[in-house]
Amino acid sequence: MKKLLFLLISGTFCSNFYSQHLEFQECGTDELMKKHYERYPEEKARDDAFNLELSKMIKSGKFTSKLNNQVYEIPIVVHVVGDGSAIGTANNKSDADIIAWINYTNGVFAGSSTSGMSGTSAILPVKFVFATKDPNCNVTNGINRINASGLPKYVSGGVNNDNTTNAVTASEITAMGMWDTSKYYNIYVVKKLTSNSGGLNGFAYYPGGSKDYSFMAASASAVNAQTLGHEFGHALGLRHTHEGYNETTGDCPVNNDCTLEGDLVCDTEPMKSLYHSSVPHTCQTGQINPCTTQLYNGGERNVMAYTYCFRDLFTQGQTNRATAQLLQYRQSLINSPVGSPTTINNNVTLTNACTPATITNPGNYNVGITLVKFGSINNYSTNYKQATNNFYENFTGTYCLGISKTNIPQNAATTLTVAPGTNNPHIIKAYIDYNNDGQFDESTELVLNQSGISNGSLATAQVTPPAGAITNTPLRMRVIGEYNGTAVTACYTPKYGQVEDYSVIIEPQNVLAIQNTGLKNAPVIFKDENSVSVRSNVKISAVHIYDAAGRLLMRKNDIKSSEFKYPVDQKNIIITATAVLEDGKVITKKLKF
C-alpha cells in the first residue's frame, strides 16, 4: 500500500522584540519550513498553488473586491502553564493580567492608539474573544490553568524543542491540555521559551496544518508587547518583512515580483533583518534602507519585522493577505460558536446503533472529517488525532460546540457536504437510518459514497428521503472519513480515520409548508427587498450568512432582538442564512438575490 503521508506544518518558532527588551532573539521559521518542504513536497505544492492564485488575483485587480472589511472574531483559550509559583507572579500570570494583555493585542490588530499603534496602521481584521464554554460545554472565562510543577525540567528550564536536557518540549505541554483546534485558538503562556538560537518570545504555526497553536514566554505576554500580534500574524500566513534576506551574504531579498517573492506583500518595502544592523539596538527611522536606497518607509516599524524600533504598523497588503488566508484556512474558527453566550441545544434521543470501540492504526495521519453541512447542521471538527483518540465522535445529546441536528423535507433534496481531513486522499461515506432500526443498510440507507477526496475538495450529495422513511422522529446520520482504498461499512472499525454521528428529523412536506408561511409567532427567515430578514417570537441570539460555496459572509452575535435585517449588496448570488435563537433553536433558509 502506498505510504501514508501525514501533515506536519512547521511552526514559526518566533521571537519578537519590544521596546523594553534588548536581547537578540531570532525566529526559526525559515529553516523549519525548508526542512518541512523537503520532507513533504506535496505541502509546498499546495502552498505554492494558493500563493500563485492570490498573485493572479492581485495582478488582475480582482483581489480586494473579494474582501469585505469585516472584523472576524477568533475564540481563544489561554492556557497559563504554572511552575508551582503563586497565581499573579511572573511565571503564573493572573486572570487580570491575561485579560489586559489580550485587550491590548486586540488594539494592535485594530491599529488603536491605546496599544501604541501609529494611527496610520492598516487594521488586521480579527478580534480575539475569550471562549465562554469549554469542550465539555461548561462555562469558562477562556483562561485554563495547567499545573506543570510535576515536570522538573519545565520548572528549571521551561520549554525548548531543540534541547530537552534541561527543558520540556511543547508537545509535553499540549498533552496536558489542548482544546479542539477547530473551535478554539490555543495560546500557551509558559515561564520560559528557548531554542538552540537562544531565548524566544513566542512561536505560532502557519494556517492550514495539523498543528495550530501558539506558545508565548510569560515575559512577552504583557501589555505594551507586540509579540502576540506578530505571532498571530504568522498564524494568518504573514511572513517576516525580511523574508528572503540572506544572513550569510547580507544580500537583500529578491523583489522582482512582490506577489511571489519576499514576504509576498507589495506594499512592504524589501529589507534586511534589522537585528543585523551595523548599529545594534538602534531604531533605523530616518536612515537609508540599503535594499531600496531610500529612507525607510515604515518597514522598520512593521509588526512583522525584526527591528529595534517600536512596531506600530501593518500595511493594507498585509491585511489583504491575512484576510485571504483567514477565509481559506480558518473557516472553522470564524464559525465557531464557543465565544457566543448562547449555548446550542442539540439534545435528541436516538435508537442505539453500532459504534466503533477502537482504531486499528492509530497515528497522526490527519484522516477523518473536518466539516459536515446538511440542512441546519454546520459542524467543524478535528480529524483523527492520536493524542485525543477521537476515532468516534458522537455529536448528539449534550454536544454544544456546533450545530449537529437538522430537519429536512420528506419530498425534496437537501445538500450534504463533507470536508475530509487535512492530508491524504479519502473515501467519504454517509448513512441515514431511514427506518430507525439501529442498522445501516448499504443499499437503501447509504446517501453519500465518494472516493479520492483530498484536502481542498468536498464530497457532496443531494439527499432525498425515500417514501417509506420514518418522519417526525430523530434519526441517526453517520458520516465516515477514511483513507482512500480502505474497505468501509457503517459498522467497520476505523483504520486511520473517523466516524461521526448526527441527528436528522424528516418532516412531511405539509408541515414544512406551514412552517415557512411565516405565521404569527413562528420564527422565519425571508428575503425583504435586498436584505435578509429574521423574525421570531423568541429573541434572536446570532445570525450567520454564507455564500453558495459555504464561505462566511456575515456573523452577528448578541443580537438580543426579535427582528434582524442584513443588507445584501451583491447580485445573482445564493446565500444561506442561519439564525440561532436564545432558546437554542436553530433555523436555516436558502435565499436567492
N, C-alpha and C positions, 0 to 999 in steps of 0.2 A: 504493500500500500504506500502511496506517496506520503512522504514525511509531512506531518502536521507542522504548520508554521504558526507560532504564537507571537502576538503583537507586543512589543516592548518598547514603547516610546521613551526615548531617553529624556530625562528631565533636565530642567535648567537649574543646575546646582549653582545658584547665582548668589552673588553678594552685591550689595549696593552701599554706596557711601552717602551719608548725610552730614550736614554741616557740623554736628557736634563731634564726629569721629574722624580721626586722621590716619587710621590704619589702612594699609594697602591690601585690598581684597578683590579676588577675581571670581569669574564665573566659568564653570567648566562645560557650558553648553556645546560649544563648537566641537570640542574633542569627543564628547559623548555622542553627539549626533553623527559625527564622522564614523565612529565605530559602529553605531547602530545601523546606519545606511549600508555599510559594508556587509553586515550580517543579515540585514533584511532589506534587500534591494527593492522588493515589492512595496515597501513602505515609502521609500524615496520616490518611487514612480507615482504613487498616489499623491504625495505632497507636491511633486513637480507638476502633475496634471492639474491640480487645483490652482496652483500659482500661475500656471500658463493660462488657465481660463480667466482668472482675475486680470492678468496682464492684457488679454484681448479685450475685456470689457472696459478697462481703464482707457486703452488706446482708442476704442470706438466711441467713448463718451457716454456709454450706457451704464457705467458702474454706479455712479452716485444716484441715478434715477431709481435704482433698486433699494436704496436705503430710505428710511422714513423718520429719522430723528427721534425715534422713541428711546426712552431710557428703560433698560431691561433690569428687572430685579433678579438678583442671584442669591438664593437661600444659602446661608453658610452655617457651619458649626465650627466653633473654635475649640480645639482640644488643648487645654492647658496641661502640659506634661510636667507634673511636680517631681521634685527630687527629695521630698520629705520636709522641705522648709515650709514655714507658715504661709498661708494664703495672704497675699498682699506684699510679700517680699519680692526681691529682684528676680528670683528664679521660679516664682509661683504667683504670677500676676493676679490681682483682684478682679472681680467682675467689672467694677467701675473702670479700672484701667483698660480692660479689653474693650468695653463699650466705647470709651473715649477714643481709643485707637481706631476702631472700625469707623466711627463717625468721622474722624479726621481723614481716613483713607477715602471715604465717600466724597469728601471735599476735594481730594486730589483728583478723583475721576471727574468731578463736576467743574474743575477749574476754579474753585472757590478761593477767594482771598483769605478766608478763615483758615485755609490749610497752607497758606503761604504761597499759593499759586499766583501767577503774574496778573491774571485777569485777561490776558490775551491768549491763554491756552485753549486749544480745542477741547471739547467735552468728550471724554470716553463714556459711551452710552450705557454704563452699568451702575448699579447701586447694590451694595451688599445689604441684605436683610437677614437678621438672625432667625433661624428656624424656630417655629412655635410648637412643633411636635417632633418627638424623637422617632426612631424607626419602629418602636412599639406603640406609637400613637399616643404616648404620654406627653403631657405639657412640658415644655422645656424653654429656657431662655436662650438657647443656642450656644451655651458655653458648657462644654463637657470636660470634667476634670479626670485626668488619668494619673494615678499614683505610680510612678516608676521608681520609687525608692527601693524596691526589691531588686533592681538591676544595678549592681555595684558599679559596673562600667559606665552606666548612664550618670550616676551620682558623681563620679570622679571626672568623667571626660565628655559627657553629653553624647552627641550624635556625629559619627564620622563614617561615611560609606566606604572610604578609601582605606582606612586603617582602624581595625577594631581591637588593637592591642589594649587600648585603654578607653574604648568608647563602644557604643552600640550602633547598629545600622538603623536606617529609617524604617525598614520593614519590621524590625523588632518592636518599634513604637506603634506602627499602624496595626500590628497584630493584636495590640492591647485595646484597640478601639478604632474602627473606621465605620462611618455611616455611609449608606448606599450612595455611591458617587454619581448615580444618575439622578438623584434627588437633592443632594447636598454638596456644596463645595467644602471640602475638608481642609481646615487650616490648623497646623500643629505648631504650638509655641513651645520650644524646647530651651533648656538652660544654656546650651552651647551648641554651635553648629560649625564643624570644621571639615577640611579635606586635606589632601596632600599639598594643595596650593596655599593652605593657611586658613585663617578664620573666614567663615562665611556668615552673611547676614540672613540669607534665605535661598530657597530654590522653589521652582514650580514646574510642572510638566506642561508641554505644549498640548493643545486640544486635539481630540480625536483618537487618543490612545487608550490602552488598557489600564494605565496608571494615571490618576488625575487627582492631585492634591498638592498642597504647598507646605513647606517647612520654614519656620521663621525662628531665628535666635531671639531669646527674650530681650536682649539688649536693643534689638531693632524693632521690637513690637511696641512702639510708643508713639504718642502724639509728636508731631514735627519730624517723623521719619517717613520718607517717601518709599521705603523699601517694599511694603506690601503692594502699593500701587504699581511699582516696577514689576514685581513678580506676577501680579495678575495680568499685567500687560503681556508677559510671556504666555500666561495661560490663555490669552486671547490670540496667540500666534504672533505677537510682535517680537522682532529681533532687536538686538542691541544696535544702536545707531552706528557703531563702528564695525558692523558685520562685514567680513572680508578683509579687514585690516591684518597685515602680516607683521606680527610682533618681531619675528626674527630679522626680516629685511627692512622693516619700517615702512614698507610700501603702503600707500593709501588704498582703500577699497576700489575695485573696478566699478565704474559707473556709466558704462556706455548705454545700458538700458536700465533705467532706475526701477522699472516694474519687475525685473527679473534678477537684478544684481544688488549687492549690498544688503541693506535691510528691507528691500523690496518696496520702499516708500519713496515717492518722488519729491516730496516737499521737506524731507530731512536732508541736510547737507551731508555729503560724504566726509568722513572724518576718521581720525585715529582714536584709539582709546586714550583718553586724557590722563589716565593713570600712568602713562608712559611719557608724560610731559618732561621736557628738559628742566623745567622749573617745578619741582614736585610740590604738591599741596597748595597750588596757586590756581585760582579761578582764571580761565582764559578769556573772559569777556573783554572786548576791546583789543584782542590780539588777532593776528593773522592765522586763518585756518590753512595749513600747508596743503591740504587736499583741494582747496578752491582758489588759493592765493588771494582770498578776500577776507574781510573781517568775519569772525564767527557771527552767524546769523541766528542764534538761538540754540544751535545744536549742542553747545556747551552747557545748556541748562535743560536739555531734554530729559524727561523722566526715564527714558530707556538708555541713557548714556552712562558711560564710565567717566565720571567727572568729579572735580573738587569744587565745582560751583553748586549752589543750591538748585535742585532740579524742580523747575516750576512750569514746564511746558510739555504738552502733547501737540502734535500737528494734526491738521484735518486729514491728511493722508493716513496717519496712524489710526485715527478714529475710523476712517472708512474701512481700512483693512481689518481692524479689530472687530468691527460690526459684521463684516463678511464672514470672518472665522466664527464669530458667535452664532450667526444664523446657520452656518454649515454644520458645526460640530456640537453646539451646546443647546439644542432644542429641548433636551431633557431637563436642563436646569431652568431655562426661562419659562418652561411649562410646569415646573414642579409646584405642587400645592402646599409644601411643608412650611412656607413662610406666611401662609394665609391664616387668619384667626379662625376661619370656618373649617370644621372637620367634615370630610366627605363620608357619607354613610353608604357603605357597600354591603350592609347586613342582609343575608339571604340564608335560607336553609335548602341545601341541595341533597339529592339522592346520592348515597355513597357510591364511589367508583374506585377502581384500582388506582393505586398511587405508587410510584417507584420508591424503593427503600434504600437504594444505593446508586452509585455510578461506577462503571467498570474501569474507566481510565481517568482518574482524577488528575487534573493538571491545568495549567493556565493557558489553554489553547484559544480562549476567547470565542467559544462556540456557544450558541444559545439564542436568546431573544432579547432585543433591546427596545422594541416598541410594538404595541398592539393597538390598532384603532378599528372600532366596529360599532356603528351607531354612536351611543354616548360614551362607549369605552374609549379611553385615551390614556394609556398607561405606558410610561417609560420604565425600563428596568435595566438591571445589570446582567450581562451574560454570565455563564458559569464561571465562578472563581473558586479555586481550591480553598482559600482562606475562609470563605463564608459557606462553602459546601452547598450552594444554592441550586442543586440539580433539579429540585422540585419547588415551585413557588405556587402557593395557594392564595390567589388574590381575591378571595371571597371572605365573607364574615366580617371580622373587625378591621380588615385592611383599610387604611385611610390615606395612603400616600399617592393615590392616583384613582381615576375613575375606572372601576372594574366590573360594572354591571350595566346592562342596557335593555331597553325594549326595542323590538324590531317588528315590522309589519309582517303579517302572515302571507300576503299575496303580492309582495313587491320585493325587489332585490335591495340588499344592503351591502355596501362595500366593506370588505375585510382587508386590512393592510397590516403586514407584519414585517418588521425590520430584523435582520439577522444579527449575530454577534459581530464583534469588531474585526475579526480576521477569519480566514479560511472559507472556502465555499460551503454552503449549507443546503440541506434539504429541509423544507418547511412544510409541516402538516398541521391541519386544524380539523377538529371534530365538534359536532354539536349532538348531544344525546337527545334527539328529537322525541323519542318515545319514553324518555325519563325512566329507563330500566336499569341505569347504572352501568350499561355496556356501551361500547362504541363500535358500531357496525362499519366495517371497512368499505362496504359498497354503498350503503344508504346514508351514512352519517359523516362521511369524510367530505368536508366542504372546501378544503384547500390542500393541494399537493403539488409543490413545485420544487425543483432541484436546481443546483448551480447558482444559488443566490449568494452573492458576496456583499461585503460592506459597501455601502453606497447604492445598492439596489434594494428593491422591495418585492416581496411576494404579495400578490393581490388576487382577490376573487370576488365575484358578485354572488351573494348568498341569498337564495330564495327558499324559505322553508317548504317542505313538501306538504301536500294536502292533509296528511294524517298526523302532522306534528302536534304535540300537546301544546295547548295555548294557556295563557294566564297563569303559568307556573314557572318558577325559576328552573332553568335547565343548565347543565354543566357544559361549558365550552372548553375544550382542551387545545392548547397550542404547543407545538413541539418544534424546537430548532436543534438540528443535529448535523454533524459533519457529513458532507456530501458522500453518498455511496453507502452509508450505514443503513442496514435494514431497520425500518421504523414502523411500529404499530402503536396503537393508542395505549397499550399496556406494556410496552417494551421497557427494558432497563436502560437508562441513558448510558451512552458510551463515552461521549465527550461533551454533550450538550445539556439541554434543559427541557423540562415540561412545566407549563404554566396553565392554571385553571382560572376561568372567569365564569360569570353567570349571565344568562340571556333569558328574557321573557318574550315569547311570541304573542303578539296581540292581534286579535281578529281585526280585519280592516275596518269594520264599522266602529269599533272602539277608538281606533286611531283617528278616524274621521271626526268623531265627536271632540276628541282632544284638540284637534288642530283648528276647530272653528273659532277658538278664542272666546268661548262662552264666559260669562261673568265669573270672576274669581279663579278661573283656570290659568295657570302660568303659560305664557305663549311668547314665541319669538316670531317676528314678522318683518317684512320689508315695508318701510314707510318712506315713500319717495326715494331719496338717495341715502337713506340711513337704515341701519339695523336697529330695531326697537325690541325691547323686552318689557313685558308687563307681568306682574304677579301679585296675588293677594298676600304672599309671604315675601318679606324683603329679600332683595337680590344681594348676594354676597360678592360674587365675582362673575365677570364675563370674559371669555376668551374667543377670539375670532381668528380663523385660519383660512389660507387660500386653498385652492384645489390640490396643491402638492403637499398639504399638511403643514406648511410653514406658518408660524405665529405672526399675525398682522397686528394684533392688539391684545393687551391683557390689562384688565382693570380690577383691582381688589378693593375691598372695604367700601362697596357702593352704598349699602345700607339704605336702599330706597326701593319702592315698589315699581319704579319705572326707570329705564335706562335707554339712551339713544346714542348711537355712534355713527357719524357720517362716513360714507364710503365714497371716496373721490375718484375711484378707478372705474373704467367701463369694461363691459364684456368679460366679467370675471364671475366665478362661482366661489362663494365663501361658505364656511360652516361656522355657525355661532353656537357656543356652549355657555349656558348660564348655570351657576351654582347658587341655589337658594339657601337662606340661613337655616332652614330645617334639614339641610343635607341633600335635598332632591336636586337632580341634575336634568336639565332639558337641553336638547340639541335640535338645530334646524339648519338645513342647507338652503341657501338663497342665491339667486342669480341677479347680477346687476349689469 
